[in-house]
Amino acid sequence: MSANLQLPRGSRIWPRLGAIIVAGVCLYYLYVAINTIGLSPQTGVATVLDKAYYEPGTSYQTLRIGGKAFIRPYENAEYFVLKLQLDGQESAAAVDKRVYENVDTNSRVGVTYQHTRITGVLRVVEVSISAGKEGN
């Protein structure tokens, strides 16, 4: 018996494993496309559950390049977010400052939204305060 064992030159598992990974990634992107592309917009009236304000500022990201750590600063924008409830589902939407300042918790706002095909997730596209005042 020889202590000098050699593996076969080309293993058949690696190309198959690569093909499975590529197929999995392609199937994921196909799923996302079927679930979200071409959704028809719908309108309705939503209730504001909560408001959140995220200040602008600087955040930091640590990058490892060539075995060394580099810290890269980047700017965060100012965000105004409303947590909404529409047809029993909760969702969040980034809005402009004017809308954020003119609504309060438990007030009603007009929304344009979409429901994804497979998961049924509510995606708020636009929020307006004028439609909400008409709905009261």
N, C-alpha and C positions, 0 to 999 in steps of 0.2 A: 504494500500500500504506500502510495506516495503522499508525502506531506505537502506537496506542491499542487494543490487543486486550483484549477482555472475555471472561471465562469465562462459561459458561452459568449461569443463576440457580441452578438446582437440579441438583446432580450426582447421578446414580443410584447411584454407587458407595458413598457413605457409609451410606445405609440398609441396603444389602446387607452391607456390612462389619460394621455393628452387629449385624445379624441373625446373621451367622456367629459373632461373638464370643459373643453370648448363647446360641446353640445349643451352642457348645463348652463353656461353663460349665455349662449344663444337663446335657449328656452326661457331664461329669466327675462331677457330683454323683449322677447316676443310676448310674454305674459304682461309686462309693464305696458307695452304698446297696445295690446288688446284691451287692457283695463282702463287706459286713460286717454288715448288719442281719439279725437273727434266726438267728444261728449257734448251733448246739447245743453245750453245754459237754460236754467229755470229761475223763476223769481219767486220770492216769498218774503214773509216778515219773520224776523228772528228776535229773540230776547237777549239782551246783553247780560251775561252772568257775572263778568268780571272785566276789569281793565288793567293793563300792565304797560308800564313805561320803562324802556331800556335806554339808559343814557349813552351818549356817544363816548368813546374812550379808546384806550389802547390796550390790546391784548398781546400776549407773547406766545410764540411757537418755538419749541426747541427742535432743531434739525441736527441730525448726526451725519456729517459729511467727512469721509475719510477717517473715521474713528474719532473725530473731534466734534464737540457739541457747539453749535452756534444758536444764539437766541435771536429770533427775528420778530421785531415788533410789527403789528399791523393795526390799522384803525377800524373800529367798529362804528357803524352808522347808528343814528338815533332811530328807535323803533317804537311805534305805538300799536299795541295789540289789543284786540277785543276778543274775549271768550264768549261765544254765542251758542244759543240753543235753538234749533230749528227742527220741527217735526220729531221731537224726542231725541235727537242726536246732537252731541256737542261738537263744536269745531272752533278753531281760532282763525283770526284774520288780521293781517297787518293793514292798518288804515293810515290816512294822512292826519296831520295834526288837527285840522279843522273838524273832522269827524270825531276824533278822540275827545276834543274839548267840548263838543256839543251833545254828547250822550252821557248818560249816567247808568249805573247798575240798575237792572230791571226795566230799563227803557226798551222800546221796540224800534228796530231799524229795518230798512228794506235791504234785501240781499239778492245778489245774483249768484247762483250756486250750481254745482254739478254733482251727480252721484256717479261714482265709478262703477263700471259694469260688473266686475267679478266680486270685488270686496264690498261694494256698497258704501264706501266711505264718502262722507260729505266734504266737498271741497268748495270753500267760499271764494268766489272770484272777485266780487265787488260789494262794498257796503255803502249805502246812502242813507242819510238821515231824513230826507224829505219824504220818502215812501213810508218810513216808520211813523211819522207824524200823521199821515193820512190814515194809517191802519188803526189808530187809537180811537 
